[in-house]
Amino acid sequence: MMKRYLSILCLAAVAFMGLACSGNIDPEDDSVDKDGQSGVIDTTSLSTGYAKKMIAMQFTSVGCTYCPILAEAIKEVEADYPGEIIPVAFHMDFGGYADPMTLSMNSKFYDKVTTGEGLPMFALNFRKSSQHITNEYAKIVSEIKYQAEKWPAVCGVAISTSYDASARSVEVKARFKSDVAGAFRYHMFLVEDGVESYQIGADEDTYIHNNVLRAVAGDNVLGSKLNSGEILEPGKEYEVVKTMTVGQDWNAENMRVVVAMLDSDDEGKTFCCNNANECDLGKSADYCLEGEEQPVESRFQRKVCVMEFTGTWCAQCPAGATTLNYLVGKAYEGKAFALAFHNDDEYTLPQEQELYAMFKYGGYPAYVTDMCEELTGLLNEGGCSSTIEKRLYDSETHCGAAVSSTYDAEKKTVTVDASMFSEKTMAYRIAAYVIEDKVVGRQKQSTGEVQEDYTHRHMVRKMLSSGVRGDSLGEVSPEKEASKTYSFTVEEDWNLENLSVAVLILDKDSHVNNMAICAADGGKMDYEYLK
């Protein structure tokens, strides 16, 4: 999560140059709020307190030899204090180098918070730091703790966005609530990760800039006024709607929206961030309450399980199988895996009816992705692909999965060692299946004829766990591992060379959060980490 936040903040700084916003903005007019649409909307109950998120300001340049050191220090802080900072990189021209990510407004932010001269420089929450910070991890942590204690969160921010890819336009709806009466302002940024550009002091040809500020929805360094500068009433929600344009050379998939809510403790002379929030482009983020467990930025590669429901009597099932084989073998190779359950034929297992009772897919061929009730339907490429995308990119990954197996040729038995590593306190369960690929047998075709030598793929031969909802691993704490050992006998009509074992790690909702699969004869899939 910290890494994610850092990227968002950087993107916001860069985005200012190419961003188009709705509404007329007078850069220095502090008397009237002309920036966007603002007003009081639905009354809600007073919050019990908001989790505090801080804007970590990285002032940097491609011409600064020591700036990569600050970037690395911020990454370390993100890892050690997850969810507490949202990094934003404000690029500037420096040392005779014209930085391609510079925004004209970045120098105004620098002048507002500078505690010295030159780059790199770190600041927090649009406020001058209590000490000059260039790239020191310890000083950054000290400043975070100091500001968190001195200026606790009294307000919260929620964001929802919609992105029109054809127009490269994003509509941002930001909602604000406060526990106290007061005049507040806001900043809204677009931030981009993964920007390739040269960098002095690093490998100039391959350096990747994260958290690049791309656009700012406003020209006032003090922020845009909420409620036309009038006092916000405690417990009431205020909304701002902005339209922003994503530059042609920006990667929308790597972009986020960052919104900061500002207050003043010097009678309006300066405004600093009291709280902030962020979300990916096209996504949303609700208010974060104190004590509420925050999403985990996982270190593990997500792997998705697609359960296929088929039958040798089903004339439409070969077309569904072809679609699924393409998705797991080509489009999402190594990221999505299939388990095929047969209905009312010689390959049927009782678990198929258990799954039908759970998901009621209503026809064949059908599928369910990651055992999510809302991600099931008749098997077609568009529907199934969209559910794989949703689980890969829109759902929280909070564990890793690993599996290995050994085959005893004398006893014709396979021993399976399955494990999971948790990043979030949760009661987990584990389900395990034996799968045989390329089983040759009969299959009815769309013509009505029966093909006797049809090749069935990903066929579930046996369940190793006690039920489709898996075996309990109990509550597993973050940074802890849990494991389970299974064994099974290889049946005479199974082909050992085509056998594999799939292990599904289920969360508290009985949804697959991650999975691993390996060959039954001496196979192994270790934890796979994000690169």
C-alpha positions in Angstrom: 0.0 0.0 0.0 2.8 2.4 0.8 4.4 1.9 -2.6 1.0 2.4 -4.2 0.5 5.7 -2.3 3.9 6.9 -3.3 3.1 6.3 -6.9 -0.1 8.3 -6.7 1.4 11.3 -5.2 4.2 11.4 -7.8 1.6 11.2 -10.5 -0.4 14.1 -9.1 2.7 16.4 -9.4 3.3 15.6 -13.0 -0.3 15.7 -14.1 -0.7 19.4 -13.6 0.8 20.3 -17.0 -1.6 18.3 -19.1 -4.7 18.2 -17.0 -8.0 19.8 -18.2 -10.5 20.6 -15.4 -14.1 21.6 -15.4 -14.9 25.1 -14.2 -13.0 28.4 -14.3 -10.1 28.8 -12.0 -8.6 32.1 -11.0 -5.1 31.1 -9.9 -4.7 33.6 -7.1 -8.3 34.6 -6.3 -8.8 33.6 -2.6 -12.1 35.4 -2.1 -14.5 33.3 -4.1 -14.3 29.5 -4.7 -14.8 29.1 -8.5 -13.1 25.6 -8.7 -15.7 23.0 -9.4 -19.1 22.3 -8.0 -19.4 22.3 -4.2 -22.3 22.1 -1.8 -23.8 20.4 1.2 -25.4 17.0 0.4 -26.9 14.2 2.5 -26.6 14.6 6.3 -24.8 11.7 7.9 -24.0 10.7 11.5 -20.9 12.2 13.1 -17.9 10.0 12.5 -16.2 8.2 15.4 -12.8 9.3 14.0 -10.8 8.9 10.8 -7.6 7.1 10.0 -4.9 9.7 9.1 -3.2 9.5 5.8 -0.4 12.0 5.0 0.8 13.5 1.7 4.5 12.6 1.5 6.0 15.3 -0.8 9.1 14.2 -2.7 10.7 17.1 -4.4 13.0 15.7 -7.1 14.6 16.1 -10.5 16.1 14.0 -13.2 19.1 16.3 -12.9 19.6 15.6 -9.2 22.3 13.0 -8.3 21.0 12.3 -4.8 17.2 12.3 -5.6 17.0 8.5 -6.2 18.2 8.0 -2.6 15.1 10.0 -1.3 12.9 7.8 -3.5 14.3 4.7 -2.0 13.9 6.1 1.6 10.3 6.8 0.9 9.7 3.3 -0.3 11.2 1.9 2.9 8.9 4.1 5.0 5.9 2.9 2.9 6.9 -0.7 3.7 7.4 -0.1 7.4 4.4 2.1 7.9 1.7 0.8 5.5 -1.3 3.0 4.8 0.1 6.1 6.6 1.5 8.1 3.7 0.5 8.8 0.1 3.7 9.8 -1.7 3.6 12.3 -4.5 6.7 13.3 -6.5 7.0 16.9 -7.5 9.5 17.1 -10.3 11.5 20.3 -11.0 14.2 21.5 -13.4 17.5 21.4 -11.7 21.3 21.4 -12.3 20.8 22.6 -15.9 18.5 19.7 -16.7 15.0 20.3 -18.0 12.9 17.7 -16.2 10.2 16.3 -18.6 7.8 15.7 -15.7 8.0 19.3 -14.3 4.8 21.2 -13.7 4.7 25.0 -13.4 3.0 24.7 -10.1 5.6 22.5 -8.5 7.9 25.4 -7.8 5.1 27.1 -5.9 4.6 24.0 -3.7 8.4 24.0 -3.2 8.5 27.6 -2.1 5.6 27.0 0.3 7.3 24.2 2.2 11.1 24.7 1.7 13.3 24.5 4.7 16.6 24.9 2.8 17.9 25.1 -0.7 18.3 22.6 -3.4 17.2 19.0 -4.0 16.2 16.4 -2.9 13.8 17.7 -0.3 11.1 16.0 1.7 8.0 17.6 3.2 4.8 16.4 4.7 1.2 17.6 4.2 2.0 20.9 2.5 3.7 22.0 5.7 7.2 23.0 6.5 9.0 20.2 8.3 10.2 20.6 11.8 13.7 19.9 10.5 15.3 20.0 7.0 15.0 16.6 5.4 16.8 15.6 2.2 16.9 11.8 2.1 17.1 10.5 5.6 14.8 7.6 6.5 15.0 8.3 10.3 14.1 12.0 9.8 11.1 11.1 7.6 9.7 8.7 10.2 10.3 11.3 12.9 8.3 13.9 11.0 5.5 11.5 10.3 5.2 10.7 14.0 5.5 14.3 15.0 2.7 15.6 12.7 0.4 12.6 13.5 0.5 13.5 17.1 0.4 17.3 16.7 -2.3 17.4 14.1 -4.6 14.4 14.4 -7.2 13.7 11.8 -10.5 15.6 12.2 -11.9 15.0 8.8 -12.2 12.3 6.1 -12.1 12.0 2.3 -13.9 9.6 0.0 -13.4 9.4 -3.8 -15.2 7.8 -6.7 -14.0 8.1 -10.3 -15.2 7.1 -13.8 -12.9 7.0 -16.7 -13.8 7.4 -20.4 -10.9 5.8 -22.3 -12.0 7.0 -25.7 -12.1 10.6 -24.5 -9.3 10.1 -22.0 -11.5 11.9 -19.5 -11.9 11.1 -15.8 -14.7 12.5 -13.7 -13.8 12.7 -10.0 -16.4 13.0 -7.2 -14.7 13.8 -3.9 -16.7 13.7 -0.7 -15.6 15.4 2.5 -16.8 15.2 6.1 -15.5 16.8 9.3 -15.9 16.1 13.0 -15.4 19.8 13.7 -16.8 23.0 12.4 -14.3 24.9 10.3 -13.2 26.3 6.9 -11.6 23.6 4.8 -9.9 23.4 1.4 -8.8 20.6 -0.9 -6.2 19.6 -3.4 -6.9 17.0 -6.2 -4.0 15.4 -8.1 -3.5 12.9 -10.8 -0.4 10.7 -10.2 1.3 8.1 -12.4 3.5 5.2 -11.7 6.1 3.5 -13.9 7.2 6.5 -15.9 10.4 5.7 -17.8 12.9 8.5 -18.1 16.6 9.2 -17.6 17.9 10.0 -14.1 21.3 11.3 -13.0 22.7 9.2 -10.2 21.1 6.0 -11.4 21.0 3.7 -14.4 19.9 6.5 -16.7 18.5 4.2 -19.5 16.3 2.0 -17.3 15.2 4.3 -14.4 11.5 4.1 -13.5 9.9 7.1 -11.8 7.0 6.4 -9.5 4.4 8.7 -7.9 4.8 11.3 -10.6 2.5 14.2 -10.3 0.8 14.7 -13.6 -2.0 17.2 -12.9 -3.4 19.4 -10.3 -7.1 20.4 -10.3 -6.6 24.0 -9.3 -4.0 26.8 -9.5 -3.9 27.9 -5.9 -1.1 26.4 -3.8 -3.3 27.0 -0.7 -5.9 24.7 -2.2 -9.5 25.2 -3.5 -12.2 26.3 -1.1 -14.8 23.8 0.1 -18.4 25.1 0.4 -17.3 28.4 -1.1 -15.1 29.1 1.9 -18.1 28.9 4.4 -17.8 26.9 7.6 -18.4 23.1 7.2 -20.9 21.7 9.6 -19.8 18.6 11.6 -21.3 15.4 10.3 -22.5 16.8 7.0 -21.0 15.6 3.7 -19.8 18.0 1.1 -19.1 17.0 -2.5 -16.9 18.4 -5.3 -17.1 17.2 -8.9 -14.2 17.7 -11.3 -13.4 16.6 -14.8 -9.8 16.0 -15.7 -8.1 15.0 -19.0 -5.4 12.3 -19.1 -2.5 13.2 -21.3 -1.9 11.2 -24.5 1.5 10.0 -23.3 0.3 9.0 -19.8 -0.5 5.4 -19.0 -4.0 5.4 -17.6 -3.6 1.9 -16.1 -0.8 3.3 -13.9 -2.7 6.4 -12.7 -4.4 7.3 -9.5 -6.4 10.1 -8.1 -5.2 11.7 -4.8 -7.4 14.1 -2.8 -6.2 16.0 0.3 -8.5 17.9 2.7 -6.8 21.0 4.1 -7.4 23.0 7.3 -5.6 26.0 8.8 -4.3 26.6 12.3 -3.1 30.1 11.7 -6.4 31.9 10.9 -6.2 31.1 7.2 -2.7 32.3 6.4 -1.7 28.8 5.3 -3.6 25.6 4.7 -2.1 22.1 5.3 -3.3 18.6 4.8 -5.3 17.2 7.7 -6.2 14.0 5.9 -6.1 12.4 2.4 -7.2 9.5 0.3 -6.5 7.9 -3.1 -7.9 5.4 -5.6 -6.9 4.0 -8.9 -8.3 5.7 -12.1 -11.8 4.5 -12.6 -12.1 3.1 -9.1 -13.3 4.4 -5.7 -12.2 4.7 -2.1 -14.5 5.1 0.9 -13.8 7.0 4.1 -11.1 5.3 6.2 -12.1 5.0 9.8 -9.6 4.8 12.7 -9.1 1.2 13.7 -10.4 -0.1 10.4 -8.1 -2.5 8.8 -6.6 -1.0 5.7 -6.2 -2.9 2.4 -2.9 -4.7 2.0 -0.5 -4.0 -0.8 0.4 -7.6 -1.5 3.9 -8.8 -2.4 2.4 -11.9 -4.0 1.4 -12.5 -7.6 -2.4 -13.2 -7.8 -3.6 -16.4 -9.4 -7.2 -16.9 -10.2 -9.2 -20.1 -10.2 -11.9 -20.6 -12.8 -14.2 -23.6 -12.2 -15.8 -25.0 -15.3 -19.0 -27.0 -15.2 -19.5 -29.3 -18.2 -20.7 -32.7 -19.3 -20.2 -35.3 -22.0 -23.9 -35.0 -22.9 -23.7 -31.2 -23.4 -23.5 -30.3 -27.1 -22.5 -26.7 -26.3 -19.8 -27.6 -23.8 -17.0 -28.1 -26.3 -17.4 -24.4 -27.4 -17.2 -23.3 -23.8 -14.1 -25.5 -23.2 -12.4 -23.9 -26.2 -13.1 -20.5 -24.8 -11.7 -21.4 -21.4 -8.7 -23.1 -22.8 -7.8 -19.9 -24.7 -8.3 -17.7 -21.6 -6.1 -19.9 -19.2 -3.6 -21.0 -21.9 -3.1 -17.7 -23.8 -4.8 -14.6 -22.5 -4.1 -15.2 -18.8 -1.4 -17.8 -19.0 0.2 -18.3 -15.6 -2.4 -16.1 -13.9 -5.7 -18.0 -14.3 -6.1 -21.8 -14.0 -9.1 -24.0 -14.8 -10.7 -26.8 -12.8 -13.4 -28.7 -14.8 -16.2 -30.4 -13.0 -18.4 -32.9 -14.9 -22.1 -33.3 -14.4 -24.1 -36.5 -14.8 -21.5 -38.5 -16.8 -18.8 -41.1 -16.1 -16.4 -38.4 -14.8 -18.8 -36.9 -12.3 -17.8 -36.2 -8.7 -20.3 -35.5 -5.9 -18.6 -32.1 -5.3 -20.1 -30.8 -8.6 -23.6 -30.9 -7.0 -22.2 -29.2 -3.9 -20.9 -26.4 -6.0 -24.2 -26.2 -8.0 -26.1 -25.8 -4.7 -23.7 -23.0 -3.8 -23.7 -21.1 -7.1 -26.8 -22.2 -9.0 -25.3 -21.5 -12.4 -28.5 -22.7 -14.1 -27.1 -24.2 -17.3 -24.1 -25.8 -19.0 -21.4 -24.9 -19.9 -21.0 -22.6 -16.9 -18.2 -21.2 -14.8 -17.5 -19.5 -11.4 -14.4 -17.4 -10.8 -12.6 -17.7 -7.4 -15.8 -19.2 -5.9 -17.5 -15.7 -5.9 -21.3 -15.9 -6.1 -21.5 -12.8 -8.2 -18.9 -14.0 -10.7 -20.7 -16.9 -12.3 -22.6 -17.5 -15.5 -22.7 -19.4 -18.8 -19.3 -19.8 -20.2 -18.4 -17.2 -22.8 -15.3 -15.2 -23.4 -16.6 -11.8 -22.6 -18.2 -12.7 -19.3 -15.5 -15.0 -18.0 -12.7 -12.7 -19.1 -14.2 -9.8 -17.2 -14.4 -11.8 -14.0 -10.8 -12.8 -14.3 -9.8 -9.2 -14.8 -11.9 -8.2 -11.7 -10.2 -10.7 -9.5 -6.7 -10.0 -10.8 -6.8 -6.2 -10.6 -9.8 -5.1 -8.5 -9.7 -7.4 -5.5 -7.4 -7.4 -2.6 -4.7 -10.0 -2.5 -3.6 -10.7 1.0 -1.8 -14.1 0.9 0.5 -16.3 -1.1 0.1 -20.0 -2.0 2.6 -22.7 -2.6 2.5 -26.4 -3.2 4.8 -29.3 -3.9 4.3 -33.0 -4.4 6.3 -36.3 -4.3 5.3 -39.6 -6.0 6.0 -43.0 -4.4 6.2 -45.3 -7.4 6.1 -48.5 -5.3 2.9 -47.5 -3.4 1.6 -45.4 -6.3 0.8 -42.6 -3.9 1.4 -38.9 -4.1 2.1 -36.7 -1.0 1.1 -33.1 -1.3 2.6 -30.3 0.9 0.5 -27.2 0.6 1.2 -23.9 2.4 0.0 -20.3 2.5 1.7 -17.1 3.8 -0.6 -14.5 5.3 -0.4 -10.7 5.0 -3.6 -10.0 6.9 -5.2 -11.4 10.0 -7.9 -13.8 8.8 -9.4 -17.2 9.3 -8.3 -19.1 6.2 -9.3 -22.4 4.7 -7.6 -24.6 2.1 -9.1 -26.7 -0.6 -7.2 -29.2 -2.7 -8.0 -31.1 -5.9 -6.4 -33.7 -8.2 -6.7 -32.7 -11.8 -6.0 -34.7 -14.9 -5.4 -33.0 -18.3 -6.0 -34.4 -21.8 -8.4 -37.2 -20.9 -9.6 -38.9 -24.1 -13.2 -39.9 -24.1 -16.6 -39.4 -25.6 -18.3 -36.0 -26.0 -21.4 -34.8 -27.7 -20.8 -32.1 -30.3 -22.9 -29.1 -31.5 -23.9 -31.1 -34.6 -25.5 -33.7 -32.3 -22.9 -36.4 -33.1 -20.8 -38.0 -30.4 -17.1 -37.8 -30.8 -15.4 -40.8 -29.2 -11.9 -39.5 -29.0 -12.5 -36.0 -27.7 -9.8 -34.6 -25.4 -11.1 -33.3 -22.1 -9.0 -30.6 -20.4 -8.4 -29.8 -16.7 -10.7 -32.6 -15.4 -11.1 -32.7 -11.6 -10.5 -36.4 -10.6 -10.6 -36.2 -6.8 -11.1 -33.8 -3.9 -8.4 -34.0 -1.3 -9.9 -31.6 1.3 -12.9 -32.5 3.4 -15.3 -30.3 1.4 -15.6 -27.7 -1.3 -15.2 -25.0 1.3 -11.9 -26.5 2.3 -10.2 -27.4 5.6 -9.7 -24.9 8.3 -6.3 -23.4 8.9 -7.6 -21.3 11.7 -6.8 -17.6 12.1 -3.5 -16.8 10.6 -1.7 -13.6 11.6 0.3 -11.4 9.2 3.8 -12.7 8.3 2.8 -16.2 9.5 2.6 -19.4 7.5 0.1 -22.2 7.7 0.4 -25.6 5.9 -1.5 -28.8 5.3 -0.4 -32.2 4.0 -2.5 -34.5 1.8 -2.0 -37.8 0.1 -3.8 -39.8 -2.6 -3.4 -43.0 -4.6 -3.1 -42.7 -8.4 -5.9 -44.8 -9.9 -5.2 -47.3 -12.7 -7.1 -45.3 -15.4 -5.3 -42.0 -14.6 -2.2 -40.9 -16.5 0.4 -39.8 -14.0 2.2 -37.6 -16.5 -1.0 -35.5 -16.9 -1.9 -35.3 -13.2 -1.5 -32.1 -11.2 -2.6 -30.8 -7.8 -4.4 -27.5 -7.3 -4.5 -25.8 -3.9 -7.0 -23.0 -3.3 -6.6 -20.6 -0.3 -10.0 -19.4 0.8 -10.8 -16.3 2.8 -13.5 -15.7 5.4 -16.1 -15.4 2.7 -15.1 -18.8 1.1 -13.7 -16.9 -1.9 -10.4 -18.0 -3.4 -7.8 -15.3 -2.5 -4.9 -17.1 -4.2 -3.9 -20.5 -5.5 -1.0 -22.7 -6.6 -0.8 -25.7 -8.9 2.0 -28.2 -9.6 2.6 -31.6 -11.3 1.7 -34.6 -9.2 5.0 -36.3 -9.9 7.7 -34.2 -8.2 6.1 -30.9 -9.0 6.6 -27.6 -7.2 5.1 -24.1 -7.3 6.7 -21.8 -4.7 5.4 -18.5 -3.6 5.4 -16.1 -6.6 6.3 -12.5 -5.8 5.4 -9.4 -7.8 8.4 -8.1 -9.7 
